[in-house]
Amino acid sequence: MLRVRATDTGDVWTVRLSAQPPRTVRTDDGPPDCELAGTAERLYLTLWNRLPLDAVTVTGDTGLARLWREQSGITWSQ
């Protein structure tokens, strides 16, 4: 379970990753395997692969955050 927490707005999303498409709910029920926390702007840019992971605070299983970036995030190619 990947948690995304916007520190400037108080918004929280939980993303359940599996072989199925990701499911997102606006809740913070239960402890996450990994959490990304930062301002809404930095989270948005990081989740869209426009900023590196170290632009936000990553706690827990960093492999899950890397998996999101590799498999679910937007990538740019030429």
PyRosetta script that sets phi, psi and omega in degrees:
from pyrosetta import init, pose_from_sequence

init()
pose = pose_from_sequence("MLRVRATDTGDVWTVRLSAQPPRTVRTDDGPPDCELAGTAERLYLTLWNRLPLDAVTVTGDTGLARLWREQSGITWSQ")
pose.set_psi(1, 129.4)
pose.set_omega(1, -179.7)
pose.set_phi(2, -108.8)
pose.set_psi(2, 125.4)
pose.set_omega(2, 179.3)
pose.set_phi(3, -105.0)
pose.set_psi(3, 138.1)
pose.set_omega(3, 175.9)
pose.set_phi(4, -120.8)
pose.set_psi(4, 119.4)
pose.set_omega(4, -175.0)
pose.set_phi(5, -123.4)
pose.set_psi(5, 117.1)
pose.set_omega(5, 176.4)
pose.set_phi(6, -85.7)
pose.set_psi(6, 111.5)
pose.set_omega(6, -174.0)
pose.set_phi(7, -73.3)
pose.set_psi(7, -20.9)
pose.set_omega(7, -178.4)
pose.set_phi(8, -92.1)
pose.set_psi(8, -18.0)
pose.set_omega(8, -178.3)
pose.set_phi(9, -115.6)
pose.set_psi(9, -17.1)
pose.set_omega(9, -177.4)
pose.set_phi(10, 82.7)
pose.set_psi(10, 1.0)
pose.set_omega(10, 179.3)
pose.set_phi(11, -74.3)
pose.set_psi(11, 144.4)
pose.set_omega(11, -179.4)
pose.set_phi(12, -137.0)
pose.set_psi(12, 134.8)
pose.set_omega(12, 175.1)
pose.set_phi(13, -127.3)
pose.set_psi(13, 142.5)
pose.set_omega(13, 174.0)
pose.set_phi(14, -114.8)
pose.set_psi(14, 127.2)
pose.set_omega(14, -179.0)
pose.set_phi(15, -112.3)
pose.set_psi(15, 123.4)
pose.set_omega(15, 177.0)
pose.set_phi(16, -97.8)
pose.set_psi(16, 116.2)
pose.set_omega(16, -178.6)
pose.set_phi(17, -100.5)
pose.set_psi(17, 134.2)
pose.set_omega(17, 177.3)
pose.set_phi(18, -157.9)
pose.set_psi(18, -168.4)
pose.set_omega(18, 176.8)
pose.set_phi(19, -67.5)
pose.set_psi(19, -20.1)
pose.set_omega(19, 177.2)
pose.set_phi(20, -83.7)
pose.set_psi(20, 168.4)
pose.set_omega(20, 174.7)
pose.set_phi(21, -57.4)
pose.set_psi(21, 147.2)
pose.set_omega(21, -179.4)
pose.set_phi(22, -58.5)
pose.set_psi(22, 141.8)
pose.set_omega(22, 175.0)
pose.set_phi(23, -112.0)
pose.set_psi(23, 130.6)
pose.set_omega(23, -178.1)
pose.set_phi(24, -120.2)
pose.set_psi(24, 134.5)
pose.set_omega(24, 174.8)
pose.set_phi(25, -130.3)
pose.set_psi(25, 149.6)
pose.set_omega(25, 178.9)
pose.set_phi(26, -90.8)
pose.set_psi(26, 79.8)
pose.set_omega(26, -179.5)
pose.set_phi(27, -158.5)
pose.set_psi(27, 164.8)
pose.set_omega(27, 174.0)
pose.set_phi(28, -126.6)
pose.set_psi(28, 37.8)
pose.set_omega(28, 178.3)
pose.set_phi(29, -66.1)
pose.set_psi(29, 129.4)
pose.set_omega(29, 174.8)
pose.set_phi(30, 73.5)
pose.set_psi(30, 158.3)
pose.set_omega(30, 179.9)
pose.set_phi(31, -74.5)
pose.set_psi(31, 136.4)
pose.set_omega(31, 178.5)
pose.set_phi(32, -82.3)
pose.set_psi(32, 160.3)
pose.set_omega(32, 171.9)
pose.set_phi(33, -75.7)
pose.set_psi(33, -31.3)
pose.set_omega(33, -179.1)
pose.set_phi(34, -150.1)
pose.set_psi(34, 144.6)
pose.set_omega(34, 176.8)
pose.set_phi(35, -132.1)
pose.set_psi(35, 135.1)
pose.set_omega(35, 171.1)
pose.set_phi(36, -106.6)
pose.set_psi(36, 127.1)
pose.set_omega(36, -179.5)
pose.set_phi(37, -132.6)
pose.set_psi(37, 139.7)
pose.set_omega(37, 178.4)
pose.set_phi(38, 171.4)
pose.set_psi(38, -175.8)
pose.set_omega(38, 177.6)
pose.set_phi(39, -65.3)
pose.set_psi(39, 157.0)
pose.set_omega(39, 180.0)
pose.set_phi(40, -56.9)
pose.set_psi(40, -40.6)
pose.set_omega(40, -179.9)
pose.set_phi(41, -62.9)
pose.set_psi(41, -46.8)
pose.set_omega(41, -179.1)
pose.set_phi(42, -66.7)
pose.set_psi(42, -39.0)
pose.set_omega(42, 177.0)
pose.set_phi(43, -61.8)
pose.set_psi(43, -47.3)
pose.set_omega(43, 180.0)
pose.set_phi(44, -56.0)
pose.set_psi(44, -50.4)
pose.set_omega(44, -178.3)
pose.set_phi(45, -66.6)
pose.set_psi(45, -35.9)
pose.set_omega(45, 178.8)
pose.set_phi(46, -69.0)
pose.set_psi(46, -44.9)
pose.set_omega(46, -179.5)
pose.set_phi(47, -65.9)
pose.set_psi(47, -24.3)
pose.set_omega(47, 177.1)
pose.set_phi(48, -94.6)
pose.set_psi(48, 13.7)
pose.set_omega(48, 178.6)
pose.set_phi(49, 59.4)
pose.set_psi(49, 32.3)
pose.set_omega(49, 176.4)
pose.set_phi(50, -99.2)
pose.set_psi(50, -16.9)
pose.set_omega(50, 173.2)
pose.set_phi(51, -130.1)
pose.set_psi(51, 152.6)
pose.set_omega(51, 177.5)
pose.set_phi(52, -71.8)
pose.set_psi(52, 162.5)
pose.set_omega(52, 179.4)
pose.set_phi(53, -56.7)
pose.set_psi(53, -30.4)
pose.set_omega(53, -178.0)
pose.set_phi(54, -76.1)
pose.set_psi(54, 4.3)
pose.set_omega(54, 174.0)
pose.set_phi(55, -77.6)
pose.set_psi(55, -15.4)
pose.set_omega(55, 176.7)
pose.set_phi(56, -126.1)
pose.set_psi(56, 170.7)
pose.set_omega(56, 177.5)
pose.set_phi(57, -88.3)
pose.set_psi(57, 124.2)
pose.set_omega(57, 178.9)
pose.set_phi(58, -113.0)
pose.set_psi(58, 124.0)
pose.set_omega(58, 176.2)
pose.set_phi(59, -124.5)
pose.set_psi(59, 154.0)
pose.set_omega(59, -179.9)
pose.set_phi(60, 87.3)
pose.set_psi(60, -146.8)
pose.set_omega(60, -175.6)
pose.set_phi(61, -74.4)
pose.set_psi(61, 96.9)
pose.set_omega(61, -178.6)
pose.set_phi(62, -65.0)
pose.set_psi(62, -21.1)
pose.set_omega(62, 177.0)
pose.set_phi(63, -61.7)
pose.set_psi(63, -32.6)
pose.set_omega(63, 178.4)
pose.set_phi(64, -68.3)
pose.set_psi(64, -39.4)
pose.set_omega(64, 176.5)
pose.set_phi(65, -64.9)
pose.set_psi(65, -41.1)
pose.set_omega(65, 177.4)
pose.set_phi(66, -65.7)
pose.set_psi(66, -38.9)
pose.set_omega(66, 177.5)
pose.set_phi(67, -60.0)
pose.set_psi(67, -44.2)
pose.set_omega(67, 177.5)
pose.set_phi(68, -56.6)
pose.set_psi(68, -48.5)
pose.set_omega(68, -177.7)
pose.set_phi(69, -63.3)
pose.set_psi(69, -36.7)
pose.set_omega(69, -178.2)
pose.set_phi(70, -78.0)
pose.set_psi(70, -36.8)
pose.set_omega(70, -171.5)
pose.set_phi(71, -105.8)
pose.set_psi(71, -30.0)
pose.set_omega(71, -173.0)
pose.set_phi(72, -115.6)
pose.set_psi(72, -24.3)
pose.set_omega(72, -177.4)
pose.set_phi(73, -74.5)
pose.set_psi(73, 163.7)
pose.set_omega(73, 176.7)
pose.set_phi(74, -79.7)
pose.set_psi(74, 133.7)
pose.set_omega(74, 176.4)
pose.set_phi(75, -119.7)
pose.set_psi(75, 156.0)
pose.set_omega(75, -178.9)
pose.set_phi(76, -116.8)
pose.set_psi(76, 131.8)
pose.set_omega(76, 176.7)
pose.set_phi(77, -136.4)
pose.set_psi(77, 159.4)
pose.set_omega(77, -179.6)
pose.set_phi(78, -117.0)
pose.dump_pdb("model.pdb")
